[in-house]
Amino acid sequence: MMFESIEPEAFRAKTDNGELGDALVLDVREPYEWEYYHWEEAQLMPMNSIPGRLADLPKDRTIYVVCAHGVRSANVCYYLKQNGFDDVINVEGGMAALAALRGFQYD
């Protein structure tokens, strides 16, 4: 079951240009990672909490999923697709790549 991906540069451009519309940016990292660095546009929902919170997620909006490097987010995208979410997009490279684009040394 495939899902879409977006390169970090394209995602940053969409964010900076206000092109995300009503999309949800879902950060699936742990709280300590969020505290270290995050984007205000994102909503924190750690990966392990998602199975119990599926009802909190919108099935009628695009969901961009981001983690630290793009691995957990890919797993979450796959899981969401399996559970009836059609419009999920993995942010390649995760927050490390996004941070670098904004001049922050993530790791």
N, CA and C of each residue as an Amber inpcrd file, in Angstrom:
protein
   321
   0.8480000  -1.1800000   0.0000000   0.0000000   0.0000000   0.0000000
   0.8920000   1.2400000   0.0000000   0.8230000   1.9840000  -1.0860000
   1.7330000   3.1100000  -1.2400000   1.1200000   4.4110000  -0.7270000
   1.9980000   5.3070000  -0.3450000   1.6030000   6.6470000   0.0720000
   2.5430000   7.6310000  -0.6100000   2.1390000   8.8760000  -0.6510000
   2.9540000   9.9070000  -1.2820000   4.0750000  10.3570000  -0.3600000
   5.1100000  10.9290000  -0.9720000   6.1880000  11.5590000  -0.2190000
   6.4210000  12.9360000  -0.8020000   7.0000000  13.8190000   0.0230000
   7.3620000  15.1470000  -0.4400000   8.7810000  15.4410000   0.0300000
   9.5640000  16.0460000  -0.8380000  10.9310000  16.4120000  -0.4850000
  10.8880000  17.5640000   0.5220000  11.8890000  17.6420000   1.4140000
  11.8730000  18.6940000   2.4310000  11.8280000  20.1060000   1.8450000
  12.5200000  20.3330000   0.7360000  12.5200000  21.6730000   0.1210000
  11.1220000  22.0600000  -0.3450000  10.4210000  21.1080000  -0.9450000
   9.0670000  21.3730000  -1.4430000   8.1050000  21.5950000  -0.2720000
   8.2810000  20.8320000   0.8070000   7.4260000  20.9930000   1.9710000
   7.6590000  22.3530000   2.6250000   8.9210000  22.7390000   2.7460000
   9.2330000  24.0450000   3.3390000   8.6270000  25.1620000   2.5000000
   8.7350000  25.0440000   1.1770000   8.1700000  26.0680000   0.2910000
   6.6620000  26.1650000   0.4790000   5.9830000  25.0200000   0.5290000
   4.5290000  25.0230000   0.7510000   4.1870000  25.6850000   2.0890000
   4.9550000  25.3560000   3.1200000   4.7110000  25.9180000   4.4470000
   4.9450000  27.4250000   4.4390000   6.1020000  27.8370000   3.9130000
   6.4680000  29.2540000   3.9270000   5.5410000  30.0980000   3.0560000
   4.9800000  29.4920000   2.0160000   4.1090000  30.2310000   1.0930000
   2.6300000  30.1120000   1.4560000   2.3380000  29.4560000   2.5750000
   0.9580000  29.3240000   3.0200000   0.1230000  28.4290000   2.1240000
   0.7620000  27.4310000   1.5060000   0.0720000  26.5730000   0.5430000
  -0.4300000  25.2570000   1.1390000  -0.3350000  25.1040000   2.4480000
  -0.8010000  23.8520000   3.0540000  -2.3130000  23.8180000   3.2060000
  -2.9630000  24.9690000   3.0890000  -4.4140000  25.0100000   3.2320000
  -4.8360000  24.5020000   4.5960000  -5.8180000  23.5920000   4.6090000
  -6.2870000  23.0740000   5.9010000  -5.6120000  21.7460000   6.2450000
  -4.4900000  21.4570000   5.5960000  -3.7740000  20.2080000   5.8660000
  -3.2970000  20.1660000   7.3210000  -3.1810000  18.9650000   7.8410000
  -2.6440000  18.7480000   9.1830000  -1.1890000  18.3240000   9.0430000
  -0.3020000  18.9680000   9.7900000   1.1000000  18.5420000   9.8590000
   1.2430000  17.7860000  11.1740000   1.4900000  16.4950000  11.0540000
   1.5260000  15.6040000  12.2160000   2.9720000  15.2270000  12.5210000
   3.4590000  15.6350000  13.6910000   4.8230000  15.3180000  14.1310000
   4.7260000  14.0940000  15.0310000   5.3340000  12.9760000  14.6080000
   5.1730000  11.7180000  15.3430000   6.3820000  11.3750000  16.2160000
   7.2050000  12.3880000  16.4890000   8.3570000  12.1620000  17.3630000
   7.9100000  12.1410000  18.8290000   8.8730000  11.9120000  19.7140000
   8.6060000  11.8960000  21.1550000   8.6490000  13.3250000  21.7050000
   8.0020000  13.5560000  22.8580000   7.9670000  14.9110000  23.4170000
   9.3420000  15.5500000  23.6010000  10.3570000  14.7720000  24.0240000
  11.6840000  15.3750000  24.2270000  12.2820000  15.8470000  22.8970000
  11.9470000  15.1540000  21.8110000  12.4220000  15.5820000  20.4910000
  11.7100000  16.8650000  20.0640000  10.4090000  16.9180000  20.3460000
   9.5860000  18.1000000  20.0460000  10.1500000  19.3230000  20.7730000
  10.4970000  19.1330000  22.0680000  11.0100000  20.2470000  22.8660000
  12.3380000  20.7440000  22.3170000  13.1280000  19.8440000  21.7720000
  14.4310000  20.2160000  21.2260000  14.2690000  21.1050000  19.9890000
  13.3590000  20.7220000  19.0850000  13.1390000  21.5030000  17.8620000
  11.8240000  21.0780000  17.2330000  10.9840000  22.0510000  16.8820000
   9.7650000  21.7290000  16.1340000   9.3030000  22.9510000  15.3570000
   8.3730000  22.7190000  14.4520000   7.7390000  23.7900000  13.7010000
   6.3930000  24.0780000  14.3450000   6.0740000  25.3430000  14.4860000
   4.8060000  25.7370000  15.1070000   3.5990000  25.2020000  14.3340000
   3.7660000  24.9800000  13.0420000   2.6560000  24.5150000  12.1980000
   2.2260000  23.0880000  12.5310000   3.0760000  22.3550000  13.2330000
   2.8390000  20.9280000  13.4580000   2.0610000  20.6550000  14.7410000
   1.4260000  19.4820000  14.7550000   0.7450000  18.9750000  15.9550000
   1.4920000  17.7260000  16.3960000   1.8680000  17.6690000  17.6710000
   2.5940000  16.5200000  18.2010000   1.6390000  15.3740000  18.5260000
   1.9580000  14.1950000  17.9820000   1.2240000  12.9690000  18.3210000
   2.2260000  11.8150000  18.1730000   2.9420000  11.4890000  19.2630000
   3.9750000  10.4550000  19.1760000   3.4610000   9.1730000  18.5210000
   4.3340000   8.5440000  17.7450000   3.9660000   7.3750000  16.9510000
   3.2070000   6.3270000  17.7640000   3.6830000   6.0150000  18.9660000
   3.0680000   4.9530000  19.7630000   1.6620000   5.2940000  20.2230000
   1.2930000   6.5890000  20.1900000  -0.0390000   6.9870000  20.6490000
  -1.0770000   6.9490000  19.5190000  -0.6240000   6.8200000  18.2810000
  -1.5350000   6.9540000  17.1420000  -2.6260000   5.8750000  17.0810000
  -2.3140000   4.5900000  17.3300000  -3.4000000   3.6040000  17.2700000
  -4.5800000   3.9520000  18.1630000  -4.3250000   4.5250000  19.3260000
  -5.3990000   4.8800000  20.2390000  -6.0480000   6.2250000  19.9420000
  -5.4960000   6.9460000  18.9530000  -6.0020000   8.2940000  18.6710000
  -6.4730000   8.4660000  17.2260000  -6.7100000   7.3830000  16.5340000
  -7.1450000   7.4750000  15.1310000  -8.3950000   8.3350000  14.9880000
  -9.2920000   8.2510000  15.9630000 -10.5390000   9.0180000  15.8880000
 -10.2930000  10.5290000  15.9730000  -9.1070000  10.9240000  16.4920000
  -8.7680000  12.3540000  16.6000000  -8.2420000  12.9210000  15.2880000
  -7.9570000  12.0540000  14.3200000  -7.3580000  12.5010000  13.0610000
  -8.4280000  12.6710000  11.9800000  -8.3020000  13.7140000  11.1590000
  -9.3030000  13.9760000  10.1210000  -9.0780000  13.1110000   8.8810000
 -10.1320000  12.4270000   8.4400000 -10.0230000  11.6390000   7.2120000
 -10.3130000  12.4810000   5.9740000 -10.7900000  13.7210000   6.1980000
 -11.1720000  14.5660000   5.0640000 -10.1550000  15.6740000   4.7910000
  -8.9720000  15.5790000   5.3900000  -7.9180000  16.5650000   5.1620000
  -6.6260000  15.8450000   4.8130000  -5.7410000  16.5380000   4.1080000
  -4.4060000  16.0000000   3.8470000  -3.6320000  15.9830000   5.1580000
  -2.8880000  14.8960000   5.4010000  -2.0470000  14.8000000   6.5910000
  -0.5980000  14.6240000   6.1340000   0.2370000  15.6130000   6.4710000
   1.6780000  15.5090000   6.2560000   2.2730000  14.9430000   7.5320000
   3.0420000  13.8470000   7.4140000   3.6030000  13.1980000   8.5950000
   5.1130000  13.4020000   8.6090000   5.6210000  13.8760000   9.7640000
   7.0470000  14.1660000   9.8960000   7.5790000  13.5380000  11.1810000
   8.8330000  13.0730000  11.1330000   9.5090000  12.5810000  12.3320000
  10.9190000  13.1680000  12.3180000  11.8820000  12.4840000  12.8880000
  13.2390000  13.0300000  12.9400000  13.9580000  12.9070000  11.5890000
  13.8760000  11.7190000  10.9680000  14.6160000  11.4810000   9.7290000
  13.7870000  10.8640000   8.6060000  12.5030000  10.6100000   8.8520000
  11.6320000  10.1090000   7.7990000  11.2850000   8.6400000   7.8720000
  11.7990000   7.9250000   8.8750000  11.5350000   6.4870000   8.9790000
  10.2340000   6.2170000   9.7360000  10.1110000   6.7850000  10.9330000
   8.8710000   6.6020000  11.6970000   7.6830000   7.1730000  10.9330000
   7.8820000   8.3210000  10.2960000   6.7690000   8.9370000   9.5660000
   6.3110000   8.0480000   8.4200000   7.2480000   7.3660000   7.7500000
   6.8660000   6.4420000   6.6800000   6.0240000   5.3070000   7.2530000
   6.4200000   4.7890000   8.4120000   5.6530000   3.7190000   9.0570000
   4.2600000   4.2040000   9.4360000   4.1620000   5.4340000   9.9360000
   2.8620000   5.9860000  10.3100000   1.9990000   6.1880000   9.0680000
   2.5870000   6.6770000   7.9800000   1.8270000   6.8380000   6.7300000
   1.2420000   5.4990000   6.2930000   2.0530000   4.4690000   6.3330000
   1.5950000   3.1420000   5.9430000   0.4380000   2.6910000   6.8430000
   0.5900000   2.9000000   8.1460000  -0.4440000   2.5200000   9.1090000
  -1.7390000   3.2930000   8.8580000  -1.6220000   4.6000000   8.6290000
  -2.8130000   5.4060000   8.3770000  -3.5260000   4.9540000   7.1000000
  -2.7520000   4.6450000   6.0460000  -3.3570000   4.1550000   4.8010000
  -4.1340000   2.8600000   5.0700000  -3.5540000   1.9830000   5.8650000
  -4.2180000   0.7160000   6.2040000  -5.5210000   0.9490000   6.9550000
  -5.6090000   2.0850000   7.6280000  -6.7710000   2.3760000   8.4660000
  -7.7120000   3.3970000   7.8390000  -7.6800000   3.5090000   6.5130000
  -8.6850000   4.2830000   5.8070000  -8.3940000   5.7520000   5.5900000
  -7.1670000   6.1850000   5.8470000  -6.7860000   7.5660000   5.5700000
  -6.1650000   7.6070000   4.1740000  -6.8240000   8.2980000   3.2500000
  -6.3870000   8.2730000   1.8560000  -5.2840000   9.2680000   1.5370000
  -5.3320000  10.4300000   2.1750000  -4.4760000  11.5400000   1.7720000
  -3.3790000  11.7880000   2.8010000  -2.3950000  10.8700000   2.8460000
  -1.2660000  11.0060000   3.7690000   0.0220000  11.1480000   2.9740000
   0.8830000  12.0440000   3.4350000   2.1220000  12.3580000   2.7160000
   3.2820000  12.3330000   3.7040000   4.3030000  11.5490000   3.4010000
   5.5000000  11.4600000   4.2300000   6.4620000  12.5920000   3.8730000
   6.9540000  13.3040000   4.8940000   7.9550000  14.3450000   4.6630000
   9.3300000  13.6870000   4.7210000   9.9560000  13.5440000   3.5450000
  11.2680000  12.8900000   3.4280000  12.3180000  13.6270000   4.2630000
  13.1840000  12.8620000   4.9110000  14.2930000  13.4650000   5.6510000
  13.9260000  14.0120000   7.0130000  12.6260000  14.1490000   7.2760000
  12.1460000  14.5460000   8.5920000  12.6100000  15.9110000   9.0670000
  12.5210000  16.1040000  10.3850000  12.8640000  17.3860000  10.9760000
  14.3450000  17.7100000  10.8040000  15.1950000  16.7030000  10.6930000
  16.6220000  16.9720000  10.4870000  16.8210000  17.7390000   9.1820000
  16.1580000  17.2870000   8.1230000  16.2780000  17.9580000   6.8270000
  15.6030000  19.3250000   6.8520000  14.4300000  19.4000000   7.4870000
  13.7140000  20.6780000   7.5570000  14.4910000  21.6930000   8.3830000
  15.0820000  21.2350000   9.4870000  15.8650000  22.1330000  10.3360000
  17.0490000  22.6980000   9.5620000  17.7070000  21.8340000   8.7940000
  18.8620000  22.2760000   8.0110000  18.4720000  23.3720000   7.0260000
  17.2740000  23.2550000   6.4500000  16.8050000  24.2630000   5.4990000
  16.5680000  25.6110000   6.1820000  16.3060000  25.5680000   7.4810000
  16.1000000  26.8100000   8.2300000  17.3200000  27.2040000   9.0430000
  18.4500000  26.5550000   8.7580000  19.7060000  26.9510000   9.3630000
  19.9440000  26.4410000  10.7720000  19.2120000  25.3780000  11.1620000
  19.3700000  24.8160000  12.5070000  20.0660000  23.4730000  12.4020000
  21.1310000  23.2740000  13.1810000  21.8510000  21.9960000  13.1920000
  21.1100000  21.0230000  14.0810000  20.3760000  20.0860000  13.4770000
  19.5060000  19.1940000  14.2440000  20.2850000  18.0960000  14.9690000
  21.1730000  17.4390000  14.2330000  21.9440000  16.3570000  14.8690000
  23.2770000  16.1620000  14.1710000
